[in-house]
């Protein structure tokens, strides 16, 4: 979550009051202007409080036009009603809300079957607030298994644990390594290879490697990492050295796409070396944020000592999560979506998103000003940069101008050793239709003549003011 500084004393002021909000009641009405940065002295009417918050939130962007985010921005009205009915249920209080707990178990079993667990009944799993928490849990399990296998050596200085990953991993993995004092060994990008190289990953492993992370659907460009090839390289490593390195698949997005659209791709529990998998229910799981899922192949992959049991809410509740109290609404919504769509429904929704992505990518390439890095044919996500012939503007100028039309398309540089490469990325989600894609193309085309007349790139966005028009 972002950090927020306290209010500047020089800018502290109260809200201005719209006369239409006023009421005769000086206590419950709007006789006084409420402060912005301190608690008001007394209450106000519900509709006045609502109107204040509602009006300020109008200045947020339109989430449906946000082509940067992977999270779900549209669900059916019935799902919204169901979530409202479950918003006051504490997910951790499984004794008081046993049916909500049962829905969580069913979702875990459904995912275990979807990801080809050899014995779905033996899979251990839980819901989380998102993939970031799920990745933290997977990393914790890796580290504890390594520590148990190396009892007596850790925490000596020469036995510091390390985790191998590509430089393209989501920031949660860097957080995990920092928070849990694990060395992050990252395989850098090279040339047109934008994710993990199996041979390079195996070469970084040693007796202190707790695991290797493979990403099914890179945040940077939407491509799948070669999970099976990574496992094969680690199999060869074990034959040569005896090192048995487990793999975690960060399937934040791809684990809810590949099972439906790429059924022949082997990346999941069919690979014996894959110890755990996570996904984001609130991404291509098609549920509003925030819900994620973490699954382990069997109980041996998740040390029992990491599971805590509490009884002070009533009953015996095993829990393995960083958070404690959280609403059951998202879990109920995930189960609703699984029931509502089934395999064929998910396949249709994800195929439509991929069709939008590949078509949009093709039309952007045909404009001549851009070069595609990916085409949206794995995740419905693609990255592109300006063509070599384009010198008067850059991707940051394009992002800035699209923002003026209401479209949020991120521009950013790639990780080491390709920091020289700056790209734009478009995420096509359920709700971003062919019609919306056509409107986006119209806006992008209309901007190009003016961008081509610029004397040169205006520079990174932090150096240039930009406006967001709704």
ABEGO torsion letter per residue (X at the ends): XBBBBBBBAAABBBBBBBAAABBABAAABAABBBBAABBBABBBBAAAAAAAAAAAAAABBBAAABAABABBABBBAAAAAAAAAAAABBAABAAABAAAAAAAAAAAAAAAAAAGBABAAABBBBBBAEAAAAAAAAAAAAAAAAAAAABGAOABAAABBBBBBBAABBAAAAAAAAAAGBBBBBBBBBEABABBBAAAAAAABBAABAEBBBBBGBAAAGBBBBAAAAAAAAAAAAAAAGBBBBBBBBAAAAAAAAAAABAABBABAABAABABBBBBAABAAGBBOBBBBBBBABAAABBAAABBBBAAAEEBBBBBBABBBBBAAAAAAAAAAAAAAEAAAAAAAAAAAAAAAAAAAAAAAAAGABBBABAGABBBBBBBBBBAABAABBAAAAAAAAAAAGBBBBBBBBBOAAAABBBBBBBBBBGBBAAAAAAAAAAAAAAAAAAAABAEBAEBAAABBBBBBX
